[in-house]
Amino acid sequence: MTWPIASRIRIKRTPKVIREPAMKLSRRHVLASLGLGALSACTRGRQELTAGKLDVNASANANASANANTNANASVNANSPSHLETKSALESKQDLAARKQLMTAPNPMGVTQISFARKYAAGMKNTDFPAFVKNELGLSRVSWSGALLGAATLQSLAPLRAACDEVGVRSVLIDPGIGVGLASADAAVRNAAIERLKPWMECARQLSCIGISLDLRGEGEYEMQLPRAVEGLRAILPVLKAAGLQGVVKCLGGLTSNGQFLAALMNQILDATIRLEPTFDSWRVSATEEYHRNRGLELIMPFAACVLADYTDFKPDGESTRFPTSYCVARVREGGFRGPVMMQLKGEGDELAGVLHIKKLLSRYPIRP
């Protein structure tokens, strides 16, 4: 039988090189290899013989001296290689445990005040809202809306702060709703927008918010609008720092819902005072186009201060008609973000029932009140 040519070809195999681990030698082995082991032993013997002839008082003094040097010896031992290796291994285990705890920790859940705009139109008062959030929704975090807070001042917000403290409700953001201007090409318009934001910064401080929402919508294409947005943020940075607040850029359509634009913006600002609010469902960049939700979340989650879980309508099975909740939650959590996820109902129907439905959806995942 004649074998095929390919089967008669002998393949020359390169032998695998096995490298033996380097041997670690103790000080004794090194001395012995140099012929100094016996000498060292003789030297120790002479020292012991001499020590035996010492009187009792000298021996006591030697012991006292040894005790006095205990701390110094311990310090030296603490810096020995073996001790440092043990310490490093312990710190590595602690770091691993901390990372594991972070990955399994849930995101806190909250709600936006604007979700209940119709309830406010029907007579809901600001001072009643914290108890409503706590008792009816079982939540303890709120993002406020300037449109519903009205002409807020430090004096008018004092009762609201007291109502929040009474039931244990924490404030996350205030959305001033002042409109466009911060990303204008005109420096005077940008400065006017900053002046309009300053009173809201005081309100945010009064309610102990982490920051205020910023609107960076403007005119022009990507290449024109990016430097304008950067200029606007750099202009407001000192004011935010002085107030101890973060400026959180919202996804409001157009370029502010373009993940690439927002990521480029953050990479130019490079300041943790400016953050983003990634969204589940505000990715419309034009009347006919939406930015890819997956790509957008991946790009901007590293810069998140909080996440907006916004829903409009639901399927008969309870899921959103626009996206799978599991999809968005996976993008939020996979990068390690464990900050607040704020629910917002944008659709019609009963507001309380709608928000409770969103809460039920999110509670299937590691997102808790």
Phi, psi and chi 1 to 4 in degrees:
 res  aa     phi    psi   chi1   chi2   chi3   chi4
   1 MET       -  132.1  177.4  178.4 -179.8      -
   2 THR   -98.6  121.5  -57.8      -      -      -
   3 TRP   -77.9  150.3  -65.4   94.3      -      -
   4 PRO   -59.0  152.8  -20.1   29.5      -      -
   5 ILE   -57.5  -41.5  -66.5  175.3      -      -
   6 ALA   -60.2  -33.8      -      -      -      -
   7 SER   -77.0  -17.6   64.8      -      -      -
   8 ARG   -90.1   -2.7  -73.9 -178.3  -77.1  161.1
   9 ILE   -79.4  125.1  -62.5  174.7      -      -
  10 ARG   -89.4  127.6  -66.0 -173.3  178.2 -179.2
  11 ILE   -94.5  122.3  -59.1  174.1      -      -
  12 LYS   -81.0  117.2 -174.7  177.9  179.8 -179.5
  13 ARG   -96.2  134.1  -60.0 -177.9 -179.7  -86.2
  14 THR   -82.2  122.7  -56.9      -      -      -
  15 PRO   -62.9  142.7   23.2  -33.5      -      -
  16 LYS   -75.0  130.7 -177.4  178.5  179.7 -178.9
  17 VAL   -88.8  120.8  178.5      -      -      -
  18 ILE  -100.9  119.6  -58.9  176.2      -      -
  19 ARG   -97.6  123.0  -59.9 -176.5 -176.5  -84.6
  20 GLU   -75.6  142.3  -65.3  -68.9  -16.2      -
  21 PRO   -67.7  144.8   23.9  -32.8      -      -
  22 ALA   -65.1  137.7      -      -      -      -
  23 MET   -80.6  135.8 -178.0 -178.7  -65.2      -
  24 LYS   -93.9  121.7  -66.9 -176.2  178.0  179.2
  25 LEU  -103.6  136.3  -62.0  177.3      -      -
  26 SER   -81.1  171.7   65.6      -      -      -
  27 ARG   -62.9  -37.0 -176.5  172.8  178.7  -87.6
  28 ARG   -60.7  -43.9  176.7 -171.2  -71.8 -179.7
  29 HIS   -63.4  -39.4  -72.0  106.4      -      -
  30 VAL   -64.5  -44.2  173.7      -      -      -
  31 LEU   -63.6  -41.3  -70.2  173.5      -      -
  32 ALA   -63.7  -38.3      -      -      -      -
  33 SER   -66.0  -23.4   67.4      -      -      -
  34 LEU   -95.0    4.1  -62.6  174.7      -      -
  35 GLY    76.6   20.2      -      -      -      -
  36 LEU  -105.9    0.6  -60.7  176.6      -      -
  37 GLY   -64.9  -48.7      -      -      -      -
  38 ALA   -64.7  -40.6      -      -      -      -
  39 LEU   -60.1  -41.7  177.7   61.4      -      -
  40 SER   -62.8  -40.1  178.0      -      -      -
  41 ALA   -65.6  -43.2      -      -      -      -
  42 CYS   -61.4  -42.4  -67.5      -      -      -
  43 THR   -60.6  -43.2  -57.6      -      -      -
  44 ARG   -63.0  -38.5  -72.7 -162.7  -57.2  -88.2
  45 GLY   -63.2  -43.4      -      -      -      -
  46 ARG   -63.8  -39.2  -73.9 -163.0  -59.9  -89.4
  47 GLN   -63.7  -41.6  -68.9  173.5  -14.9      -
  48 GLU   -66.4  -39.8  -68.8  168.8   -1.3      -
  49 LEU   -62.9  -43.7 -178.1   60.3      -      -
  50 THR   -63.9  -39.9  -57.2      -      -      -
  51 ALA   -64.5  -32.7      -      -      -      -
  52 GLY   -66.9  -25.6      -      -      -      -
  53 LYS   -86.9   -4.4  -64.4  179.6  179.8  179.1
  54 LEU   -69.5  151.1  -65.7  176.5      -      -
  55 ASP   -76.8  169.3   62.4  -14.6      -      -
  56 VAL   -63.0  -39.7  175.7      -      -      -
  57 ASN   -64.6  -41.4  -68.6  -25.4      -      -
  58 ALA   -65.0  -38.0      -      -      -      -
  59 SER   -63.2  -41.1  178.1      -      -      -
  60 ALA   -64.3  -40.2      -      -      -      -
  61 ASN   -63.8  -38.3  -69.3  -23.3      -      -
  62 ALA   -64.1  -40.5      -      -      -      -
  63 ASN   -64.6  -40.1  -69.9  -25.9      -      -
  64 ALA   -63.3  -40.1      -      -      -      -
  65 SER   -64.2  -38.8  177.0      -      -      -
  66 ALA   -64.4  -40.6      -      -      -      -
  67 ASN   -65.9  -34.5  -69.0  -26.3      -      -
  68 ALA   -67.7  -26.3      -      -      -      -
  69 ASN   -93.5    7.3  -69.0  -31.1      -      -
  70 THR   -61.6  -45.2  -61.2      -      -      -
  71 ASN   -63.2  -38.7  -68.1  -24.9      -      -
  72 ALA   -65.3  -42.1      -      -      -      -
  73 ASN   -65.2  -38.9  -68.2  -26.0      -      -
  74 ALA   -63.0  -38.0      -      -      -      -
  75 SER   -63.5  -41.3  176.5      -      -      -
  76 VAL   -64.7  -43.5  171.8      -      -      -
  77 ASN   -63.9  -32.2  -68.9  -26.3      -      -
  78 ALA   -66.0  -25.0      -      -      -      -
  79 ASN   -99.4    7.4  -67.3  -37.0      -      -
  80 SER   -69.5  155.6   64.4      -      -      -
  81 PRO   -56.7  -41.4  -25.1   33.9      -      -
  82 SER   -64.9  -39.4   59.7      -      -      -
  83 HIS   -66.9  -41.8  179.3   81.8      -      -
  84 LEU   -63.9  -37.6  -68.7  176.6      -      -
  85 GLU   -64.7  -41.8  -71.0  175.9    3.8      -
  86 THR   -63.9  -42.8  -56.9      -      -      -
  87 LYS   -62.7  -41.8 -176.7  178.6  178.8 -177.9
  88 SER   -63.6  -41.6  177.1      -      -      -
  89 ALA   -64.1  -39.7      -      -      -      -
  90 LEU   -64.6  -43.7 -180.0   60.9      -      -
  91 GLU   -64.0  -36.6  -70.9  176.0  -10.9      -
  92 SER   -63.8  -41.1  -63.3      -      -      -
  93 LYS   -65.2  -39.5  -71.8 -178.3 -179.8  178.8
  94 GLN   -66.2  -40.3  -68.8  173.5  -17.4      -
  95 ASP   -63.0  -42.6  -69.9  -16.5      -      -
  96 LEU   -62.9  -41.9 -178.2   61.1      -      -
  97 ALA   -64.9  -38.9      -      -      -      -
  98 ALA   -65.7  -42.2      -      -      -      -
  99 ARG   -65.0  -39.3  -74.5 -164.3  -63.5  -89.6
 100 LYS   -64.1  -41.6 -170.2 -177.4 -138.5  179.4
 101 GLN   -63.7  -39.3 -175.6  177.8    7.9      -
 102 LEU   -63.9  -43.2  174.6   64.5      -      -
 103 MET   -67.0  -29.7  -65.9  -52.4  -67.3      -
 104 THR   -93.4   -9.8   56.3      -      -      -
 105 ALA   -67.7  140.7      -      -      -      -
 106 PRO   -79.8  159.9   29.8  -34.2      -      -
 107 ASN   -84.4  136.3  -67.9   85.1      -      -
 108 PRO   -71.0  149.7   23.6  -31.2      -      -
 109 MET  -111.0  143.1 -174.8 -170.8  -58.0      -
 110 GLY  -145.8 -172.0      -      -      -      -
 111 VAL  -143.0  150.6   68.5      -      -      -
 112 THR   -91.0  142.6   61.2      -      -      -
 113 GLN   -62.8  -34.0 -176.8 -170.3   21.6      -
 114 ILE   -65.9  -15.7 -162.0   64.8      -      -
 115 SER   -61.4  -20.6  -63.5      -      -      -
 116 PHE  -114.9   37.8  -64.2   92.9      -      -
 117 ALA   -60.0  -40.1      -      -      -      -
 118 ARG   -68.8  -34.7  -67.8 -170.8  -68.0  -82.4
 119 LYS   -66.6  -36.9 -173.5  170.6  -74.5  -67.6
 120 TYR   -66.6  -39.1  -94.4   85.1      -      -
 121 ALA   -63.2  -27.3      -      -      -      -
 122 ALA   -86.0   -1.8      -      -      -      -
 123 GLY   123.1    3.5      -      -      -      -
 124 MET   -60.5  136.2  167.2   75.8   78.2      -
 125 LYS  -102.0  150.1  -64.7 -179.2  180.0  178.8
 126 ASN   -57.9  -41.6  -75.3  -31.4      -      -
 127 THR   -69.6  -17.3   50.7      -      -      -
 128 ASP   -88.4  -15.5  -64.7  -26.1      -      -
 129 PHE   -68.1  -42.0 -168.0   66.9      -      -
 130 PRO   -57.8  -43.3  -26.8   36.6      -      -
 131 ALA   -66.7  -36.0      -      -      -      -
 132 PHE   -61.9  -44.6  171.9   80.7      -      -
 133 VAL   -63.0  -41.9  167.8      -      -      -
 134 LYS   -72.1  -45.9 -170.0   72.1  172.8 -177.4
 135 ASN   -85.3  -41.4  -60.1  -33.1      -      -
 136 GLU   -86.4  -33.2  -60.8  -63.9  -30.7      -
 137 LEU  -104.9  -17.7  -59.8  174.7      -      -
 138 GLY    67.9   34.1      -      -      -      -
 139 LEU  -119.3  166.2  -59.6  173.0      -      -
 140 SER  -137.7   17.7   59.1      -      -      -
 141 ARG  -135.6  138.8  -73.7  172.6  176.7   79.2
 142 VAL  -137.5  139.8  172.4      -      -      -
 143 SER  -108.1  128.0  -78.6      -      -      -
 144 TRP   -93.2  156.8  -57.0   97.3      -      -
 145 SER  -117.1  127.6  166.5      -      -      -
 146 GLY   -61.3  -31.0      -      -      -      -
 147 ALA   -64.8  -31.1      -      -      -      -
 148 LEU   -95.8  -25.3  -62.0 -178.5      -      -
 149 LEU   -72.6  -24.1  -71.9  176.6      -      -
 150 GLY    77.2 -152.5      -      -      -      -
 151 ALA   -76.4   75.4      -      -      -      -
 152 ALA   -76.3  138.9      -      -      -      -
 153 THR  -133.9  169.3   63.2      -      -      -
 154 LEU   -59.7  -36.3  -63.8 -178.4      -      -
 155 GLN   -71.5  -42.3  -68.6   73.4   23.5      -
 156 SER   -71.8  -23.7   66.3      -      -      -
 157 LEU   -88.5  -10.5  -71.2 -178.9      -      -
 158 ALA   -59.0  -45.4      -      -      -      -
 159 PRO   -64.1  -35.2  -21.7   33.6      -      -
 160 LEU   -65.3  -42.9  176.6   58.3      -      -
 161 ARG   -61.1  -41.0  173.1   59.8 -170.7  -92.6
 162 ALA   -64.2  -39.5      -      -      -      -
 163 ALA   -65.7  -37.7      -      -      -      -
 164 CYS   -65.2  -45.6  -71.3      -      -      -
 165 ASP   -64.3  -33.8  -68.0  -17.3      -      -
 166 GLU   -64.3  -36.6 -176.8  177.8   -6.8      -
 167 VAL  -107.2    1.2  -64.6      -      -      -
 168 GLY    77.8   35.6      -      -      -      -
 169 VAL   -97.6  131.1  166.8      -      -      -
 170 ARG  -103.8  145.9  -60.8  167.3   59.2 -177.6
 171 SER   -97.2  138.2  -60.6      -      -      -
 172 VAL  -104.1  -64.6  179.6      -      -      -
 173 LEU  -132.5  161.7  -64.5  176.6      -      -
 174 ILE  -120.5  129.8  -76.0 -175.5      -      -
 175 ASP   -98.9  102.5 -179.1    5.0      -      -
 176 PRO   -63.2  -31.7  -19.4   31.8      -      -
 177 GLY    64.5   39.9      -      -      -      -
 178 ILE   -83.6   -7.2   65.7  165.7      -      -
 179 GLY    89.7 -170.5      -      -      -      -
 180 VAL   -77.4  168.5  -61.5      -      -      -
 181 GLY   142.5  -33.8      -      -      -      -
 182 LEU   -66.3  -28.4 -171.8   58.3      -      -
 183 ALA  -104.1   24.5      -      -      -      -
 184 SER   -72.9  153.0  172.0      -      -      -
 185 ALA   -73.3  -18.4      -      -      -      -
 186 ASP   -91.6  119.6 -170.9  -24.2      -      -
 187 ALA   -60.7  -34.0      -      -      -      -
 188 ALA   -65.6  -38.4      -      -      -      -
 189 VAL   -67.6  -40.1  175.1      -      -      -
 190 ARG   -62.0  -44.8  -71.5 -161.6  -57.4  -91.3
 191 ASN   -65.0  -35.6  -68.0  -26.6      -      -
 192 ALA   -65.7  -38.5      -      -      -      -
 193 ALA   -64.3  -39.7      -      -      -      -
 194 ILE   -64.0  -40.0  -66.9  172.5      -      -
 195 GLU   -64.0  -37.0  -69.1  -58.8  -42.7      -
 196 ARG   -69.1  -26.1  -66.4 -161.2  -56.4  -86.0
 197 LEU   -80.8  -25.0  -74.8  169.3      -      -
 198 LYS   -57.7  -45.8  -75.6 -178.3  179.1  179.0
 199 PRO   -60.7  -32.9  -21.6   32.9      -      -
 200 TRP   -72.1  -27.2  -72.0  105.9      -      -
 201 MET   -65.7  -39.3  -67.6 -175.8 -163.0      -
 202 GLU   -64.7  -37.4  -67.5  -58.5  -42.0      -
 203 CYS   -65.7  -40.1  -66.0      -      -      -
 204 ALA   -62.8  -39.8      -      -      -      -
 205 ARG   -65.8  -38.1  -74.3  165.9   53.8   86.7
 206 GLN   -62.2  -36.3  171.9   79.9  -13.9      -
 207 LEU   -94.0    3.2  -65.0  174.4      -      -
 208 SER    59.4   41.9  -65.7      -      -      -
 209 CYS   -74.5  159.8  -63.6      -      -      -
 210 ILE   -80.4  -20.4   64.9  170.6      -      -
 211 GLY   179.7 -171.7      -      -      -      -
 212 ILE  -123.8  153.1   63.7  169.2      -      -
 213 SER   -79.5  143.6  -61.0      -      -      -
 214 LEU  -119.3  140.1  -60.8  179.0      -      -
 215 ASP  -107.2  111.6 -175.9  -15.0      -      -
 216 LEU  -106.3   20.1  -74.7 -175.5      -      -
 217 ARG   -66.0  145.0  -70.9  176.0  -64.8  175.3
 218 GLY  -160.6 -170.5      -      -      -      -
 219 GLU  -107.2  152.3  -61.5  178.4   -6.7      -
 220 GLY   108.9  165.5      -      -      -      -
 221 GLU   -79.6  176.6  -60.8  -61.1  -37.7      -
 222 TYR   -49.6  -53.0 -174.4  109.1      -      -
 223 GLU   -64.6  -28.7  -67.1   76.3   10.4      -
 224 MET   -83.6  -38.7  -62.4  172.3   59.3      -
 225 GLN   -79.3  -30.6 -166.6   59.5   26.4      -
 226 LEU   -59.9  -51.4 -177.8   59.2      -      -
 227 PRO   -63.7  -30.8   18.1  -29.2      -      -
 228 ARG   -67.4  -42.8  -65.6  172.3 -175.9  171.5
 229 ALA   -63.9  -39.8      -      -      -      -
 230 VAL   -61.7  -44.2  170.2      -      -      -
 231 GLU   -61.5  -42.4  -76.7  -63.0  -43.6      -
 232 GLY   -62.7  -43.0      -      -      -      -
 233 LEU   -68.8  -39.2  -68.9  179.0      -      -
 234 ARG   -66.4  -29.9  -74.7  178.2  176.0  162.4
 235 ALA   -72.1  -33.2      -      -      -      -
 236 ILE   -91.0  -12.6 -159.4  172.8      -      -
 237 LEU   -54.7  -50.0 -102.2  175.7      -      -
 238 PRO   -60.6  -34.8  -19.7   31.3      -      -
 239 VAL   -67.7  -43.0 -174.1      -      -      -
 240 LEU   -64.0  -43.3  -70.5  168.3      -      -
 241 LYS   -62.8  -41.3  -72.4  179.1  179.8  -70.3
 242 ALA   -63.5  -32.2      -      -      -      -
 243 ALA   -85.6  -10.7      -      -      -      -
 244 GLY    71.0   33.2      -      -      -      -
 245 LEU  -123.1  160.2  -62.7  169.6      -      -
 246 GLN   -97.4  147.9  -69.4 -178.0  -33.6      -
 247 GLY  -101.0  118.1      -      -      -      -
 248 VAL  -110.1  111.9 -177.1      -      -      -
 249 VAL   -76.5  127.5  179.3      -      -      -
 250 LYS   -93.1  153.4  -66.7  179.5   68.4   68.0
 251 CYS   -86.9  105.9  -64.7      -      -      -
 252 LEU  -122.5   20.1  -65.0  169.9      -      -
 253 GLY    96.8  166.9      -      -      -      -
 254 GLY    64.4 -141.9      -      -      -      -
 255 LEU   -68.5  -20.8  -71.9  172.3      -      -
 256 THR   -73.7   -7.0   65.8      -      -      -
 257 SER  -112.3   15.1  -67.2      -      -      -
 258 ASN   -99.2  112.1 -178.0  -46.7      -      -
 259 GLY   -59.3  -38.9      -      -      -      -
 260 GLN   -65.9  -41.0 -175.8  177.9   -4.9      -
 261 PHE   -62.1  -46.3  176.8   87.4      -      -
 262 LEU   -66.4  -40.6  -67.5  172.8      -      -
 263 ALA   -65.4  -41.2      -      -      -      -
 264 ALA   -63.5  -38.8      -      -      -      -
 265 LEU   -60.0  -47.7  179.3   69.9      -      -
 266 MET   -66.6  -35.2  -64.0  -57.6  -65.8      -
 267 ASN   -71.1  -18.2  -74.0  -36.2      -      -
 268 GLN   -90.2  -32.4  -70.0 -162.1   35.5      -
 269 ILE   -74.7  -49.7  -66.7  -62.8      -      -
 270 LEU    51.9   50.3  -64.2  176.5      -      -
 271 ASP  -145.5  125.9 -165.9  -52.9      -      -
 272 ALA   -67.9   -9.1      -      -      -      -
 273 THR   -68.5  -26.8  -57.1      -      -      -
 274 ILE  -100.1  124.3  -57.5  -61.3      -      -
 275 ARG  -130.1  177.5  -62.6  -77.1   90.5 -174.6
 276 LEU  -122.4  163.1  -57.4  177.3      -      -
 277 GLU  -121.8   86.2 -173.9 -177.7   43.2      -
 278 PRO   -57.4  151.0  -24.2   34.5      -      -
 279 THR  -128.4  152.3  171.5      -      -      -
 280 PHE   -75.8  -37.7  -79.2   13.2      -      -
 281 ASP  -142.5   31.4 -164.6   33.7      -      -
 282 SER  -121.9   69.6  -65.3      -      -      -
 283 TRP  -118.2   18.9  -63.8  103.9      -      -
 284 ARG   -79.0  117.4 -173.5  165.9  -67.4  -77.8
 285 VAL   -99.4  -14.4  -66.3      -      -      -
 286 SER  -157.5 -178.8   70.7      -      -      -
 287 ALA   -64.8  -23.7      -      -      -      -
 288 THR  -121.9   -1.9   57.7      -      -      -
 289 GLU  -127.5  147.5  -66.6  178.1  -58.9      -
 290 GLU  -126.7  142.4  -75.9 -166.0  -16.1      -
 291 TYR   -72.2  147.1 -163.4   83.3      -      -
 292 HIS   -62.2  118.9 -165.8  -78.9      -      -
 293 ARG   -59.4  -45.4 -176.2  177.0  -77.1  102.1
 294 ASN   -62.2  -48.7  178.1   60.6      -      -
 295 ARG   -63.0  -41.6  179.3   62.8  173.9  158.4
 296 GLY   -61.8  -46.4      -      -      -      -
 297 LEU   -64.0  -40.3  -74.2  170.0      -      -
 298 GLU   -62.4  -38.1  -73.9  179.7  -13.5      -
 299 LEU   -74.5  -36.2  -75.1  171.6      -      -
 300 ILE  -107.5   -9.3   70.5  175.7      -      -
 301 MET   -59.7  -34.4  -83.9  -52.2  -55.1      -
 302 PRO   -60.6  -15.0  -24.5   34.5      -      -
 303 PHE  -111.1   17.2  -50.3  104.0      -      -
 304 ALA   -78.3  138.4      -      -      -      -
 305 ALA   -96.4  -36.8      -      -      -      -
 306 CYS  -157.8  171.5   56.7      -      -      -
 307 VAL  -122.5  138.5  171.2      -      -      -
 308 LEU   -99.5  111.8 -176.1   66.6      -      -
 309 ALA   -93.1   84.0      -      -      -      -
 310 ASP   -99.2  131.1   46.4  -22.2      -      -
 311 TYR  -126.7  147.1  -70.5   76.5      -      -
 312 THR  -113.1  -50.4  -57.4      -      -      -
 313 ASP  -147.0  165.4 -157.0   -0.1      -      -
 314 PHE  -130.9  149.5  -55.5   95.4      -      -
 315 LYS   -76.8  168.6  -61.8  177.6 -177.2  177.1
 316 PRO   -58.6  -29.9  -26.9   34.7      -      -
 317 ASP   -81.0    0.3   64.3   -1.0      -      -
 318 GLY    98.5  -14.9      -      -      -      -
 319 GLU   -79.0  160.8 -172.7   53.6  -89.3      -
 320 SER   -64.0  145.8  168.9      -      -      -
 321 THR   -76.9  -10.5   57.6      -      -      -
 322 ARG  -104.8  -26.8  -58.8  -93.5  -56.7  146.9
 323 PHE  -164.2  157.1   54.6   85.4      -      -
 324 PRO   -82.2  129.9   23.7  -27.8      -      -
 325 THR   -59.7  -39.3  -60.9      -      -      -
 326 SER   -58.6  -36.5   59.5      -      -      -
 327 TYR   -61.9  -47.5 -177.6   93.0      -      -
 328 CYS   -70.8  -41.5  -66.7      -      -      -
 329 VAL   -62.6  -38.6  171.9      -      -      -
 330 ALA   -61.6  -42.0      -      -      -      -
 331 ARG   -66.7  -34.1  -59.3  -69.6   83.5   74.2
 332 VAL   -69.4  -44.0  167.1      -      -      -
 333 ARG   -88.0  -25.5  -70.9 -174.3   58.3   81.8
 334 GLU   -65.0  -23.7   64.4 -171.3    2.0      -
 335 GLY   -89.2   -1.1      -      -      -      -
 336 GLY    96.9    4.5      -      -      -      -
 337 PHE   -68.9  127.1  176.8   76.4      -      -
 338 ARG  -129.0   25.5  -62.6  -63.0  178.5  -93.9
 339 GLY   -83.3 -175.0      -      -      -      -
 340 PRO   -70.7  143.1   20.9  -29.6      -      -
 341 VAL  -110.9  113.3  176.0      -      -      -
 342 MET  -100.3  121.1  -52.5  -58.1  -66.8      -
 343 MET   -78.0  143.6  -60.0 -179.7  -68.5      -
 344 GLN  -145.1  126.7 -179.0  168.5  -42.7      -
 345 LEU   -96.8  120.7  179.5   68.1      -      -
 346 LYS  -107.2   -8.4  -58.5 -169.9  -65.1 -174.2
 347 GLY   -91.7 -172.2      -      -      -      -
 348 GLU   -87.1 -178.3  -59.8  -61.6  -35.6      -
 349 GLY    94.7 -175.4      -      -      -      -
 350 ASP   -67.4  122.3 -177.0   82.1      -      -
 351 GLU   -68.3  -43.2  -66.7  165.0  -34.2      -
 352 LEU   -62.6  -46.5  176.2   59.0      -      -
 353 ALA   -63.6  -38.5      -      -      -      -
 354 GLY   -66.0  -44.4      -      -      -      -
 355 VAL   -68.0  -39.3  170.9      -      -      -
 356 LEU   -64.0  -33.0  -72.7  174.3      -      -
 357 HIS   -67.5  -41.8 -176.3   76.2      -      -
 358 ILE   -61.6  -41.9  -62.5  172.6      -      -
 359 LYS   -60.0  -40.3  179.9 -175.9  176.6 -175.5
 360 LYS   -64.7  -41.3 -177.1  177.8  178.6 -179.4
 361 LEU   -61.5  -49.0  -82.5  175.7      -      -
 362 LEU   -68.9  -28.1  -64.5  178.8      -      -
 363 SER   -70.0  -10.1  -64.6      -      -      -
 364 ARG   -71.4  -14.6  -61.4  174.5 -177.2  173.7
 365 TYR  -117.4  175.7  -49.5   97.2      -      -
 366 PRO   -73.1   60.6  -16.7   30.9      -      -
 367 ILE  -130.4  118.8  -57.7  175.8      -      -
 368 ARG  -128.7  151.8  -60.0  -71.4  180.0  -95.6
 369 PRO   -62.1      -  -20.8   30.8      -      -
